[in-house]
Amino acid sequence: MVRMVCRAVVTFLLLALALSLSGCGDKERKLPRYSLKDIPLFDLSKSYSNCRWRNNLKYLYQPLPKPLKDAKIVVNKKRHILYLFSGDTLMRIYPINLGPDPLNDKIKAGDGRTPEGRYFICTKNPRSKYYKALGISYPSKEDALRGLRMGFITKKQYEAIVYAIDHGKRPPWFTKLGGAVCIHGGGIGWDWTRGCIALRNADVQELFEVTNVGTPVIILSGVSKEKEKVPASLMSTASSGHKQRSLD
């Protein structure tokens, strides 16, 4: 009996040690510990981004349909906010965290930056080490062209990226431009990723359920002197009789 108890204790300790040593595939830094006091407060009477929406915000407090019709994701790096739209209607506002260089545009692998521009969800991973993950189609054709001109990738690699984007596929993620930039869970509290977009697990769960591969993702510049242009499809068509608020 004593031997059985000892064997069970040893097994438990070995299992606990294995779990504590298990790392993450994309080598993110240690997950943050956070509480409700760390979550930013949002005052919708203030300006958060240069995208406008109608004054009907009741959808922010209602369950989302699965999948969400005409879903679009807009990320404001400067404000650390992810907006989820259905057409021109704002459905959710999520607080996010980024990497160690959260404001500048991603140029190459390992720079700790989040890319800027127009992308789409190219993969969905329900078993991510950060709960769940939505892969972003970085590098885009624009990123690839810049990388080609800067000598980071070859012409063959550039053509492979262009082909993938044109066919709605995941572009090559293992060039000098980097890749595997995802919207994933793991929590918020500070900019702890290596360029990914981190959310609370409950928030990424909701995003995962209502979006599909192909959902547009627009990431706005974090540098104030650079004004991002948001596609017209995301601009509110509200008449002059409706009060509008900005996301800037």
C-alpha positions as semicolon CSV with decimal commas, in nm:
position;residue;x (nm);y (nm);z (nm)
1;M;0,000;0,000;0,000
2;V;0,282;0,239;0,092
3;R;0,459;0,157;-0,234
4;M;0,146;0,238;-0,433
5;V;0,109;0,574;-0,259
6;C;0,476;0,657;-0,317
7;R;0,449;0,558;-0,683
8;A;0,142;0,781;-0,728
9;V;0,320;1,075;-0,565
10;V;0,628;1,031;-0,787
11;T;0,408;1,010;-1,099
12;F;0,224;1,330;-1,000
13;L;0,550;1,517;-0,940
14;L;0,695;1,407;-1,274
15;L;0,378;1,514;-1,454
16;A;0,383;1,855;-1,282
17;L;0,750;1,899;-1,377
18;A;0,677;1,812;-1,741
19;L;0,393;2,061;-1,757
20;S;0,604;2,336;-1,604
21;L;0,883;2,280;-1,857
22;S;0,661;2,258;-2,162
23;G;0,738;2,555;-2,384
24;C;0,554;2,723;-2,668
25;G;0,616;2,651;-3,034
26;D;0,657;3,012;-3,140
27;K;0,880;3,100;-2,844
28;E;0,659;3,374;-2,703
29;R;0,757;3,516;-2,370
30;K;0,607;3,408;-2,041
31;L;0,232;3,450;-2,025
32;P;0,123;3,754;-1,824
33;R;-0,081;3,742;-1,510
34;Y;-0,353;3,999;-1,515
35;S;-0,666;4,106;-1,333
36;L;-0,972;4,312;-1,416
37;K;-0,790;4,629;-1,316
38;D;-0,548;4,575;-1,608
39;I;-0,826;4,584;-1,868
40;P;-0,850;4,927;-2,037
41;L;-1,173;5,119;-1,994
42;F;-1,334;5,233;-2,319
43;D;-1,515;5,565;-2,341
44;L;-1,715;5,549;-2,664
45;S;-1,770;5,925;-2,650
46;K;-1,401;5,963;-2,728
47;S;-1,216;5,910;-3,054
48;Y;-1,030;5,581;-3,110
49;S;-0,949;5,542;-3,482
50;N;-1,012;5,698;-3,822
51;C;-1,292;5,451;-3,901
52;R;-1,651;5,564;-3,835
53;W;-1,960;5,367;-3,756
54;R;-2,328;5,425;-3,694
55;N;-2,451;5,540;-3,358
56;N;-2,634;5,214;-3,290
57;L;-2,410;5,033;-3,040
58;K;-2,665;4,793;-2,895
59;Y;-2,493;4,503;-3,075
60;L;-2,195;4,534;-2,840
61;Y;-2,403;4,369;-2,568
62;Q;-2,584;4,100;-2,767
63;P;-2,476;3,744;-2,854
64;L;-2,308;3,716;-3,193
65;P;-2,445;3,498;-3,475
66;K;-2,218;3,211;-3,581
67;P;-2,073;3,275;-3,831
68;L;-2,093;3,653;-3,832
69;K;-2,222;3,791;-4,161
70;D;-1,969;3,999;-4,355
71;A;-1,724;3,989;-4,063
72;K;-1,428;4,228;-4,066
73;I;-1,153;4,282;-3,809
74;V;-0,984;4,619;-3,759
75;V;-0,683;4,645;-3,526
76;N;-0,569;4,982;-3,392
77;K;-0,213;4,927;-3,272
78;K;-0,178;5,268;-3,111
79;R;-0,491;5,224;-2,900
80;H;-0,439;4,851;-2,842
81;I;-0,793;4,772;-2,955
82;L;-0,941;4,513;-3,189
83;Y;-1,276;4,603;-3,347
84;L;-1,507;4,338;-3,490
85;F;-1,754;4,454;-3,756
86;S;-2,047;4,296;-3,934
87;G;-2,057;4,498;-4,253
88;D;-2,056;4,859;-4,130
89;T;-2,192;4,772;-3,785
90;L;-1,953;4,759;-3,492
91;M;-2,020;4,438;-3,299
92;R;-1,737;4,410;-3,045
93;I;-1,443;4,603;-2,896
94;Y;-1,164;4,387;-2,753
95;P;-0,854;4,504;-2,561
96;I;-0,531;4,357;-2,700
97;N;-0,158;4,337;-2,641
98;L;0,120;4,324;-2,898
99;G;0,498;4,274;-2,900
100;P;0,797;4,463;-2,758
101;D;0,787;4,714;-3,050
102;P;0,410;4,759;-3,074
103;L;0,386;5,076;-3,285
104;N;0,618;5,027;-3,582
105;D;0,548;4,819;-3,893
106;K;0,693;4,469;-3,920
107;I;0,987;4,448;-4,159
108;K;1,157;4,116;-4,092
109;A;1,158;3,808;-3,871
110;G;1,241;3,866;-3,506
111;D;1,183;4,241;-3,497
112;G;0,903;4,208;-3,238
113;R;0,665;4,417;-3,449
114;T;0,308;4,365;-3,567
115;P;0,252;4,409;-3,943
116;E;0,034;4,685;-4,087
117;G;-0,194;4,676;-4,387
118;R;-0,468;4,459;-4,533
119;Y;-0,465;4,088;-4,456
120;F;-0,709;3,802;-4,407
121;I;-0,747;3,507;-4,174
122;C;-0,557;3,228;-4,347
123;T;-0,555;2,955;-4,079
124;K;-0,754;2,855;-3,770
125;N;-0,581;2,654;-3,498
126;P;-0,814;2,524;-3,224
127;R;-0,522;2,366;-3,033
128;S;-0,282;2,658;-3,012
129;K;-0,051;2,678;-2,712
130;Y;-0,217;3,015;-2,664
131;Y;-0,564;2,864;-2,637
132;K;-0,687;2,928;-2,994
133;A;-0,524;3,112;-3,283
134;L;-0,630;3,283;-3,604
135;G;-0,340;3,303;-3,848
136;I;-0,296;3,632;-4,039
137;S;-0,186;3,631;-4,404
138;Y;0,144;3,808;-4,338
139;P;0,352;3,870;-4,544
140;S;0,117;4,041;-4,791
141;K;0,212;4,119;-5,149
142;E;0,315;4,468;-5,039
143;D;0,530;4,325;-4,758
144;A;0,688;4,081;-5,003
145;L;0,767;4,353;-5,257
146;R;0,934;4,563;-4,990
147;G;1,128;4,258;-4,871
148;L;1,240;4,180;-5,225
149;R;1,363;4,536;-5,277
150;M;1,547;4,527;-4,943
151;G;1,711;4,195;-5,028
152;F;1,542;3,990;-4,755
153;I;1,381;3,741;-4,995
154;T;1,450;3,603;-5,339
155;K;1,235;3,652;-5,646
156;K;1,118;3,291;-5,615
157;Q;1,007;3,351;-5,257
158;Y;0,833;3,671;-5,363
159;E;0,642;3,487;-5,634
160;A;0,540;3,214;-5,388
161;I;0,397;3,476;-5,152
162;V;0,208;3,650;-5,432
163;Y;0,064;3,318;-5,556
164;A;-0,056;3,225;-5,206
165;I;-0,223;3,561;-5,145
166;D;-0,390;3,562;-5,488
167;H;-0,537;3,218;-5,414
168;G;-0,649;3,296;-5,059
169;K;-0,390;3,063;-4,905
170;R;-0,139;3,095;-4,622
171;P;0,176;3,265;-4,755
172;P;0,520;3,117;-4,676
173;W;0,593;3,187;-4,311
174;F;0,956;3,078;-4,293
175;T;1,142;3,341;-4,493
176;K;1,351;3,628;-4,355
177;L;1,031;3,836;-4,351
178;G;0,896;3,619;-4,071
179;G;0,544;3,485;-4,034
180;A;0,303;3,294;-3,810
181;V;0,160;3,625;-3,690
182;C;-0,165;3,530;-3,518
183;I;-0,456;3,663;-3,321
184;H;-0,445;3,433;-3,019
185;G;-0,532;3,395;-2,653
186;G;-0,303;3,390;-2,353
187;G;-0,425;3,703;-2,180
188;I;-0,356;4,074;-2,167
189;G;-0,166;4,297;-1,927
190;W;0,139;4,421;-2,119
191;D;0,293;4,383;-2,467
192;W;0,427;4,032;-2,415
193;T;0,409;3,865;-2,758
194;R;0,669;3,870;-3,035
195;G;0,443;4,053;-3,276
196;C;0,121;3,855;-3,248
197;I;-0,208;4,007;-3,128
198;A;-0,300;3,869;-2,786
199;L;-0,651;3,869;-2,639
200;R;-0,820;3,725;-2,335
201;N;-0,913;3,361;-2,392
202;A;-1,285;3,433;-2,374
203;D;-1,249;3,702;-2,642
204;V;-1,047;3,489;-2,883
205;Q;-1,297;3,207;-2,828
206;E;-1,576;3,437;-2,946
207;L;-1,370;3,557;-3,245
208;F;-1,281;3,200;-3,336
209;E;-1,648;3,098;-3,341
210;V;-1,780;3,383;-3,557
211;T;-1,501;3,426;-3,816
212;N;-1,385;3,206;-4,101
213;V;-1,076;3,165;-4,315
214;G;-1,087;3,459;-4,554
215;T;-1,221;3,714;-4,302
216;P;-1,053;4,051;-4,377
217;V;-0,809;4,187;-4,117
218;I;-0,703;4,551;-4,140
219;I;-0,419;4,657;-3,910
220;L;-0,383;5,032;-3,864
221;S;-0,049;5,202;-3,811
222;G;0,060;5,270;-3,456
223;V;0,270;5,571;-3,560
224;S;0,058;5,884;-3,534
225;K;0,222;6,066;-3,824
226;E;0,118;5,786;-4,060
227;K;-0,254;5,801;-4,133
228;E;-0,397;5,467;-4,237
229;K;-0,671;5,468;-4,497
230;V;-0,959;5,240;-4,406
231;P;-1,146;5,078;-4,697
232;A;-1,473;5,244;-4,791
233;S;-1,657;4,924;-4,704
234;L;-1,576;4,992;-4,340
235;M;-1,693;5,351;-4,346
236;S;-2,038;5,421;-4,211
237;T;-2,302;5,518;-4,461
238;A;-2,509;5,685;-4,194
239;S;-2,694;5,992;-4,304
240;S;-2,610;6,337;-4,171
241;G;-2,897;6,294;-3,925
242;H;-2,701;6,024;-3,736
243;K;-2,433;6,124;-3,489
244;Q;-2,103;5,953;-3,574
245;R;-1,804;5,864;-3,362
246;S;-1,449;5,803;-3,475
247;L;-1,221;5,511;-3,393
248;D;-0,908;5,732;-3,395
